């Protein structure tokens, strides 16, 4: 490898880390609203954490660092960050098997550039899926390399991190094994041709259904969230287009036919599951989007290197063109990242727990009895942080609950000791009589219930 190529790889890897680290460097609180669902499990005793979640391995990973004297919310952000770094490395590993180190670096960068724009997998709700992606993609690669034992082990790991990843890996590996069972080389070449043709037909069907505003197989169960052509209109679209050259690069690579068939199986699964709503199936297409991004990242990186290498023969020119394309896309991605994090960090928005609300929860931890029982409305999801930051028993109740119609005498009979109201979303005047104010600030009020 030339010195210029090494410099190119170093620059690209640096940009990968720079993009992924935007999250912990600019966010002081997790993006999204489901962090509490993970952390409440983490606060449970071991081994209960392994039985009360669909993602036992993911919860276990969070639990292993819960002793560190850093806020659980910041630990969560860093787990998301580590998940992206690990996924970028796994994407790079698969791309390396196709096109070498330069393709690996570029593919990892495509993943890093897509962490905020096209998908919501920066948000906390998708942490378990994010943590499962490295095991998922390497499991499929091991099947492609006929390392079946490692493939099965990694599939099991992926399943316990996130069941959907484990299920998709299982399907891909079964199809890979069946293609391997048909050992005759002519038949494998036929399968390879059919795989490429099938992927082309699938794309054609999806594009047709988008422009015709019609579903092909059944009536759709939900509105389409991520139409195929929409991704092409976004900054990520250039990588979608480059991925087509990645398909050619894989087909012309020196890898064995079985390896190529398995990766085409992966691409077909990612494409059809992500856009299944365009086929009228309507099974949570947004939950599959990360597998689509994963596949596009692999093929886009290898495709860009394949395209440039076949047009330009001098490594210096190749590196210059690749870096030019990267720096053409990078500013827009940084703008999107800044806009996203500024929105969540803005005091004028209500997308995260506000400082006044956090101050009220901290006051409860310092001043209320450990036996206190807190109640609040479940409409305001910010109240879900109460048991995490205060270590107190808490319950969120619906606005239709009879509690809100209680008389003063009836309140004396409830188990709750304090009522918390967050003023950005709730009125202070919930009862026609006054309650003692234990604490208040601009964003929250804590009322003592009569006993």
Backbone torsions as a table, in degrees:
resi	resn	phi	psi	omega
1	UNK	NA	134.1	-177.3
2	UNK	-72.9	161.5	178.9
3	UNK	-62.2	-37.6	179.9
4	UNK	-62.7	-40.9	179.0
5	UNK	-64.4	-38.1	178.4
6	UNK	-64.8	-40.2	177.3
7	UNK	-64.2	-42.3	178.4
8	UNK	-59.0	-46.1	179.8
9	UNK	-62.7	-42.8	-179.7
10	UNK	-61.7	-42.5	179.1
11	UNK	-64.0	-44.9	-178.3
12	UNK	-64.4	-44.1	178.6
13	UNK	-62.2	-38.6	176.9
14	UNK	-61.5	-40.8	178.5
15	UNK	-67.8	-36.4	176.9
16	UNK	-56.4	-51.7	-179.4
17	UNK	-66.0	-38.2	179.5
18	UNK	-60.6	-43.7	-178.6
19	UNK	-69.6	-45.3	-177.4
20	UNK	-66.4	-35.0	-178.5
21	UNK	-77.0	-1.8	175.2
22	UNK	-59.4	-34.5	-176.9
23	UNK	-64.7	-59.5	-178.8
24	UNK	-68.2	-22.7	-178.8
25	UNK	-80.7	-23.8	-175.5
26	UNK	-115.4	-12.7	-178.2
27	UNK	-109.9	130.8	176.8
28	UNK	-101.5	0.9	-178.8
29	UNK	-152.9	147.1	-177.7
30	UNK	-58.5	144.0	177.7
31	UNK	-83.0	127.5	179.7
32	UNK	111.3	-170.7	-175.5
33	UNK	-128.0	7.8	-174.8
34	UNK	-107.2	7.4	-179.5
35	UNK	-56.3	-40.1	-176.8
36	UNK	-61.1	-30.7	-178.9
37	UNK	-66.3	-31.0	174.7
38	UNK	-77.5	-48.7	-172.1
39	UNK	-69.0	-32.1	175.9
40	UNK	-62.8	-34.3	175.4
41	UNK	-69.0	-39.9	-179.1
42	UNK	-61.3	-34.7	-178.2
43	UNK	-74.4	-11.7	177.2
44	UNK	-73.2	161.8	-178.5
45	UNK	-77.5	152.8	175.8
46	UNK	-81.9	136.0	9.1
47	UNK	-97.8	17.2	-178.9
48	UNK	-58.2	-28.4	-179.2
49	UNK	-62.8	-21.9	-177.6
50	UNK	-87.5	-10.9	-174.7
51	UNK	-113.4	-11.0	-174.7
52	UNK	-107.4	26.5	-177.8
53	UNK	-151.2	152.6	172.5
54	UNK	-74.4	-14.4	-175.0
55	UNK	-122.6	61.6	-172.9
56	UNK	-58.6	-40.0	-178.6
57	UNK	-68.7	-36.8	178.2
58	UNK	-66.7	-43.6	177.8
59	UNK	-63.5	-38.5	179.1
60	UNK	-62.3	-41.5	178.3
61	UNK	-60.5	-44.6	177.6
62	UNK	-62.5	-38.4	-178.8
63	UNK	-65.0	-33.7	-176.4
64	UNK	-64.6	-21.5	-179.4
65	UNK	-109.3	3.8	-174.9
66	UNK	-66.6	-17.0	179.4
67	UNK	-79.4	-15.7	-177.5
68	UNK	-65.5	134.5	-177.8
69	UNK	-74.2	54.0	175.4
70	UNK	-130.9	141.9	-178.4
71	UNK	-51.4	141.1	-179.3
72	UNK	-59.7	-31.7	179.5
73	UNK	-65.7	-37.7	177.9
74	UNK	-74.4	-35.6	175.1
75	UNK	-59.4	-40.3	-179.6
76	UNK	-61.8	-44.7	178.9
77	UNK	-58.7	-42.0	-178.6
78	UNK	-71.9	-29.1	174.0
79	UNK	-67.0	-39.8	174.3
80	UNK	-59.9	-44.2	-179.8
81	UNK	-61.9	-46.8	178.2
82	UNK	-62.7	-35.5	177.2
83	UNK	-62.0	-40.8	178.0
84	UNK	-68.3	-39.5	179.1
85	UNK	-64.8	-45.0	179.3
86	UNK	-63.5	-39.9	179.0
87	UNK	-67.4	-41.2	176.7
88	UNK	-60.1	-40.3	178.5
89	UNK	-65.1	-41.3	179.6
90	UNK	-66.8	-41.6	175.4
91	UNK	-59.5	-44.8	178.9
92	UNK	-62.1	-36.9	-179.8
93	UNK	-62.7	-46.0	179.8
94	UNK	-66.1	-41.8	178.0
95	UNK	-63.7	-35.5	177.0
96	UNK	-59.7	-39.0	179.9
97	UNK	-64.8	-22.1	-179.4
98	UNK	-94.7	-48.5	-170.3
99	UNK	-129.5	6.5	177.5
100	UNK	93.5	-172.4	-173.5
101	UNK	-64.8	-38.2	-178.4
102	UNK	-65.2	-42.9	176.9
103	UNK	-63.6	-37.5	179.0
104	UNK	-60.8	-46.6	-178.4
105	UNK	-64.0	-42.9	-178.1
106	UNK	-66.5	-42.4	-180.0
107	UNK	-63.6	-41.8	177.0
108	UNK	-60.8	-36.9	179.6
109	UNK	-67.3	-40.3	178.3
110	UNK	-58.2	-43.0	176.8
111	UNK	-60.2	-46.0	-177.8
112	UNK	-62.7	-37.8	-179.6
113	UNK	-69.7	-23.8	-176.0
114	UNK	-95.0	3.7	-173.2
115	UNK	-66.2	-20.0	-177.3
116	UNK	-120.2	-36.8	-169.4
117	UNK	-70.1	-68.5	-167.2
118	UNK	-83.7	-20.9	-174.9
119	UNK	-127.8	157.6	178.3
120	UNK	-93.2	18.1	-173.8
121	UNK	-76.9	6.4	165.3
122	UNK	-76.7	-25.5	-176.8
123	UNK	-68.4	154.4	-174.7
124	UNK	-64.1	-28.6	-176.0
125	UNK	-60.8	-24.4	-174.9
126	UNK	-104.0	14.9	-177.9
127	UNK	-58.1	-47.6	-178.0
128	UNK	-59.0	-42.9	178.2
129	UNK	-63.9	-42.9	179.5
130	UNK	-59.6	-45.0	-179.7
131	UNK	-65.0	-25.2	-178.7
132	UNK	-83.5	-17.9	-172.9
133	UNK	-62.5	-41.4	177.6
134	UNK	-59.2	-45.4	178.8
135	UNK	-63.9	-39.4	-179.9
136	UNK	-60.6	-53.2	-173.1
137	UNK	-71.3	-35.7	178.1
138	UNK	-71.6	-32.8	175.4
139	UNK	-60.1	-43.0	178.6
140	UNK	-67.3	-40.4	178.7
141	UNK	-63.6	-39.5	178.8
142	UNK	-64.9	-36.4	175.2
143	UNK	-65.1	-39.9	178.0
144	UNK	-62.9	-30.2	179.6
145	UNK	-93.0	8.5	-179.6
146	UNK	59.7	29.2	172.4
147	UNK	-94.3	74.9	-167.7
148	UNK	-65.6	-39.0	-178.0
149	UNK	-62.0	-48.3	178.2
150	UNK	-64.0	-35.9	179.5
151	UNK	-62.6	-43.6	179.9
152	UNK	-67.0	-43.7	179.8
153	UNK	-59.6	-47.4	-178.8
154	UNK	-67.3	-31.6	176.5
155	UNK	-65.7	-41.5	176.8
156	UNK	-62.6	-42.9	177.3
157	UNK	-60.2	-46.7	179.6
158	UNK	-60.1	-39.3	-178.9
159	UNK	-62.8	-44.4	-177.9
160	UNK	-76.7	-18.3	172.0
161	UNK	-79.1	-41.8	178.3
162	UNK	-160.8	115.8	-173.2
163	UNK	-56.3	-36.6	-178.3
164	UNK	-63.2	-41.1	178.1
165	UNK	-62.8	-42.5	178.4
166	UNK	-64.1	-38.9	179.4
167	UNK	-66.1	-46.5	179.4
168	UNK	-63.6	-40.9	178.1
169	UNK	-62.5	-39.8	178.6
170	UNK	-61.5	-45.0	179.0
171	UNK	-62.1	-45.9	-179.2
172	UNK	-62.1	-41.2	-177.5
173	UNK	-70.5	-39.6	176.9
174	UNK	-61.5	-45.6	178.5
175	UNK	-64.4	-38.1	177.5
176	UNK	-63.6	-43.7	-179.8
177	UNK	-64.3	-41.0	178.8
178	UNK	-63.1	-39.5	178.1
179	UNK	-66.9	-34.2	177.8
180	UNK	-69.1	-33.4	-179.6
181	UNK	-63.7	-28.3	175.8
182	UNK	-86.4	80.5	-165.6
183	UNK	-74.5	-17.0	-176.0
184	UNK	-65.8	127.0	-175.3
185	UNK	-58.5	-43.4	178.6
186	UNK	-57.7	-39.2	-179.6
187	UNK	-68.3	-36.9	178.1
188	UNK	-64.9	-37.4	177.7
189	UNK	-65.9	-35.6	176.0
190	UNK	-64.1	-43.3	177.5
191	UNK	-60.1	-42.1	179.3
192	UNK	-60.6	-45.1	179.2
193	UNK	-63.9	-41.9	178.6
194	UNK	-64.7	-37.3	178.6
195	UNK	-62.2	-46.0	179.0
196	UNK	-64.3	-44.8	179.7
197	UNK	-64.0	-40.2	179.3
198	UNK	-63.2	-41.2	177.7
199	UNK	-62.6	-40.3	178.4
200	UNK	-63.8	-42.2	177.8
201	UNK	-64.2	-40.8	179.3
202	UNK	-60.4	-45.2	178.1
203	UNK	-61.3	-44.2	-179.4
204	UNK	-60.7	-42.1	179.5
205	UNK	-63.9	-43.6	-177.8
206	UNK	-65.4	-43.9	179.2
207	UNK	-64.6	-43.6	178.8
208	UNK	-58.7	-46.5	-177.7
209	UNK	-63.9	-31.2	179.4
210	UNK	-69.4	-49.7	-176.1
211	UNK	-71.8	-27.8	179.6
212	UNK	-89.1	-4.6	-177.9
213	UNK	53.0	39.8	-178.4
214	UNK	-137.8	150.9	175.6
215	UNK	-95.2	150.3	-170.6
216	UNK	-89.3	-41.1	-173.1
217	UNK	-99.3	-56.0	-174.6
218	UNK	-132.1	176.7	172.5
219	UNK	-75.8	135.2	-176.6
220	UNK	-70.8	143.5	179.2
221	UNK	-89.5	-13.6	-178.9
222	UNK	-153.8	165.0	178.5
223	UNK	-67.2	146.9	179.2
224	UNK	-73.0	128.2	-177.9
225	UNK	-100.7	-33.3	-173.9
226	UNK	-133.9	71.4	179.2
227	UNK	-62.8	150.6	-175.3
228	UNK	-57.1	-46.1	-175.5
229	UNK	-71.4	-22.2	-180.0
230	UNK	-60.7	-38.4	-178.9
231	UNK	-65.2	-25.7	179.6
232	UNK	-74.7	-26.6	-179.1
233	UNK	-80.0	-12.7	-176.5
234	UNK	-92.1	169.0	176.7
235	UNK	-56.3	-28.1	178.9
236	UNK	-69.5	-16.2	-174.7
237	UNK	-58.5	-31.5	179.6
238	UNK	-62.1	-31.9	179.2
239	UNK	-76.6	-31.7	174.9
240	UNK	-61.1	-42.8	179.2
241	UNK	-68.5	-40.3	179.4
242	UNK	-65.6	-27.3	-178.5
243	UNK	-63.2	-25.0	177.1
244	UNK	-63.7	-35.8	176.1
245	UNK	-72.3	-25.3	174.6
246	UNK	-65.6	-35.5	175.7
247	UNK	-61.7	-42.7	178.2
248	UNK	-65.6	-41.1	179.5
249	UNK	-61.0	-41.7	178.3
250	UNK	-65.5	-43.6	-179.0
251	UNK	-62.3	-31.8	-177.7
252	UNK	-97.3	1.5	-179.2
253	UNK	-72.6	169.8	-179.0
254	UNK	-86.2	2.8	178.9
255	UNK	-66.6	156.7	-180.0
256	UNK	-67.3	157.9	-177.4
257	UNK	-58.7	-38.5	-179.7
258	UNK	-62.0	-39.3	178.0
259	UNK	-60.2	-45.1	-178.9
260	UNK	-65.2	-42.8	180.0
261	UNK	-60.3	-43.0	-177.7
262	UNK	-64.0	-41.2	178.7
263	UNK	-69.7	-31.9	174.4
264	UNK	-69.7	-33.0	173.7
265	UNK	-61.8	-45.2	177.6
266	UNK	-57.9	-47.5	-178.4
267	UNK	-62.2	-41.8	-179.2
268	UNK	-65.2	-42.8	178.5
269	UNK	-62.3	-44.9	-178.9
270	UNK	-62.3	-42.3	-177.5
271	UNK	-67.4	-49.0	-174.3
272	UNK	-72.6	-33.8	178.5
273	UNK	-73.6	-39.5	-179.0
274	UNK	-64.4	-40.6	-176.4
275	UNK	-108.5	32.2	-178.6
276	UNK	-65.1	-22.3	178.4
277	UNK	-68.6	-25.3	177.5
278	UNK	-73.9	-15.5	174.1
279	UNK	-96.1	3.6	177.6
280	UNK	84.9	8.2	-179.4
281	UNK	-79.8	-52.1	173.4
282	UNK	72.7	36.4	178.9
283	UNK	-99.6	89.4	172.7
284	UNK	40.4	62.1	-177.8
285	UNK	-59.3	-30.7	-179.3
286	UNK	-65.6	-25.4	179.1
287	UNK	-72.3	-18.4	-178.5
288	UNK	-100.2	-4.4	-173.1
289	UNK	-60.6	-35.4	-178.4
290	UNK	-62.0	-32.8	178.8
291	UNK	-69.9	-32.8	175.3
292	UNK	-66.7	-46.6	178.1
293	UNK	-60.8	-41.5	179.4
294	UNK	-57.8	-48.6	-178.0
295	UNK	-68.0	-43.6	178.2
296	UNK	-60.9	-39.6	-179.4
297	UNK	-60.3	-44.1	179.8
298	UNK	-62.9	-49.9	-175.1
299	UNK	-74.5	-30.9	178.9
300	UNK	-67.8	-43.0	179.0
301	UNK	-62.9	-47.4	178.6
302	UNK	-68.3	-33.8	-179.9
303	UNK	-68.0	-42.1	179.3
304	UNK	-62.5	-45.3	179.3
305	UNK	-64.6	-41.0	178.6
306	UNK	-61.2	-44.6	-177.9
307	UNK	-65.1	-49.5	-177.7
308	UNK	-66.0	-40.7	-177.6
309	UNK	-66.2	-29.0	-179.9
310	UNK	-85.3	-16.4	178.1
311	UNK	-95.3	-42.2	-177.8
312	UNK	-114.9	135.3	-176.7
313	UNK	-98.3	-21.2	-178.6
314	UNK	-86.6	125.3	-179.2
315	UNK	-55.3	-34.9	-179.1
316	UNK	-64.5	-42.2	179.0
317	UNK	-69.2	-39.3	177.6
318	UNK	-58.5	-48.9	-179.7
319	UNK	-62.3	-39.2	-179.2
320	UNK	-64.4	-43.0	-179.4
321	UNK	-66.8	-43.1	179.9
322	UNK	-61.6	-47.1	-179.8
323	UNK	-66.3	-35.2	177.4
324	UNK	-62.2	-43.9	178.4
325	UNK	-63.8	-40.3	180.0
326	UNK	-63.1	-46.9	-177.7
327	UNK	-74.4	-11.5	172.6
328	UNK	-75.3	-38.3	-178.5
329	UNK	-85.2	-32.1	-171.5
330	UNK	-56.2	-47.2	-177.4
331	UNK	-58.2	-39.9	-179.6
332	UNK	-67.1	-37.9	178.0
333	UNK	-66.6	-38.3	177.3
334	UNK	-65.9	-37.5	177.1
335	UNK	-63.1	-42.7	178.9
336	UNK	-64.1	-42.1	179.0
337	UNK	-62.1	-46.0	-179.8
338	UNK	-61.9	-41.8	179.9
339	UNK	-64.2	-41.7	-179.7
340	UNK	-63.2	-50.0	-176.3
341	UNK	-71.9	-33.6	176.5
342	UNK	-63.7	-36.5	178.4
343	UNK	-62.7	-48.1	-177.0
344	UNK	-72.2	-26.0	-178.5
345	UNK	-90.2	-12.7	-174.7
346	UNK	-68.4	129.0	176.0
347	UNK	-64.3	-22.5	-178.9
348	UNK	-81.6	-9.1	177.1
349	UNK	-103.2	163.2	-179.2
350	UNK	-120.1	53.0	-175.2
351	UNK	-104.0	-1.9	179.8
352	UNK	-151.9	168.3	177.4
353	UNK	-62.7	123.1	-178.0
354	UNK	-79.5	160.7	-176.0
355	UNK	-63.5	-38.2	177.8
356	UNK	-64.0	-38.1	178.5
357	UNK	-67.2	-41.7	177.5
358	UNK	-63.6	-39.4	178.8
359	UNK	-61.7	-38.8	178.7
360	UNK	-65.5	-41.2	179.2
361	UNK	-66.6	-41.3	177.4
362	UNK	-62.7	-36.4	177.9
363	UNK	-62.9	-41.6	179.2
364	UNK	-60.5	-42.2	-179.2
365	UNK	-62.8	-37.3	-175.7
366	UNK	-84.4	-24.9	-168.6
367	UNK	-119.1	-18.8	-177.7
368	UNK	-94.3	155.5	178.2
369	UNK	-65.6	144.6	177.6
370	UNK	-59.8	-18.1	179.7
371	UNK	-90.8	3.1	-179.5
372	UNK	-63.1	148.7	-179.8
373	UNK	-125.6	111.8	-172.5
374	UNK	-95.8	141.4	175.2
375	UNK	-127.2	147.8	175.5
376	UNK	-157.0	172.0	175.3
377	UNK	-74.1	145.1	177.0
378	UNK	-89.8	1.3	176.6
379	UNK	-68.4	-39.0	179.0
380	UNK	-89.9	104.4	-174.9
381	UNK	-69.5	-13.1	177.9
382	UNK	-63.4	-25.7	179.7
383	UNK	-68.4	-14.5	178.1
384	UNK	-65.0	-15.9	178.1
385	UNK	-80.5	-10.5	-176.5
386	UNK	-57.5	-52.0	-178.4
387	UNK	-68.7	-23.4	-178.7
388	UNK	-76.0	-45.5	-176.1
389	UNK	-90.3	-19.7	-176.9
390	UNK	-104.9	-18.0	-176.0
391	UNK	63.8	21.2	-179.6
392	UNK	-105.4	156.3	176.0
393	UNK	-69.5	136.4	-175.9
394	UNK	-143.8	149.6	173.2
395	UNK	-140.6	133.0	173.8
396	UNK	-99.0	129.0	-176.7
397	UNK	-119.5	156.5	-176.8
398	UNK	-76.2	153.5	178.3
399	UNK	-60.1	-22.1	-179.9
400	UNK	-86.1	-2.9	-178.4
401	UNK	-63.3	144.7	-178.2
402	UNK	-64.0	-16.2	179.6
403	UNK	-55.4	-40.0	-174.3
404	UNK	-71.2	-12.1	177.9
405	UNK	-106.1	11.1	-176.2
406	UNK	-69.8	146.7	171.5
407	UNK	-83.2	171.8	-179.9
408	UNK	-62.3	-38.8	178.8
409	UNK	-67.5	-38.0	179.4
410	UNK	-67.1	-33.5	177.5
411	UNK	-63.7	-26.6	179.1
412	UNK	-68.0	-18.9	-176.4
413	UNK	-94.3	-13.0	-177.5
414	UNK	-77.3	159.8	-179.6
415	UNK	-76.1	-25.5	-174.9
416	UNK	-64.8	145.8	177.6
417	UNK	-106.7	-27.0	-177.5
418	UNK	-142.9	147.4	177.0
419	UNK	-113.7	130.5	179.1
420	UNK	-111.4	131.2	176.4
421	UNK	-124.6	127.8	176.6
422	UNK	-97.0	116.9	-165.7
423	UNK	-71.1	-16.1	178.8
424	UNK	-69.0	-24.0	-177.3
425	UNK	-124.8	-12.8	-172.2
426	UNK	-130.2	151.0	176.4
427	UNK	-85.2	147.7	176.3
428	UNK	-73.2	-26.6	-172.6
429	UNK	-90.8	73.3	-178.2
430	UNK	-92.7	-19.1	178.5
431	UNK	-124.6	152.0	179.9
432	UNK	-77.3	6.8	178.3
433	UNK	-131.9	160.9	-176.7
434	UNK	-85.3	144.4	173.1
435	UNK	-118.8	152.1	-179.9
436	UNK	-66.2	133.3	178.3
437	UNK	-89.3	116.1	178.6
438	UNK	-83.8	-34.0	-178.8
439	UNK	-162.1	146.2	173.4
440	UNK	-155.4	151.8	169.8
441	UNK	-145.9	-169.0	-175.2
442	UNK	-64.8	-26.5	-174.3
443	UNK	-106.2	-11.5	-174.9
444	UNK	-154.4	155.9	174.2
445	UNK	-137.9	137.3	178.1
446	UNK	-114.1	119.0	-177.1
447	UNK	-106.7	138.0	176.8
448	UNK	-88.8	124.8	-179.9
449	UNK	-81.6	141.8	-176.4
450	UNK	-66.4	144.2	177.8
451	UNK	-132.2	NA	NA
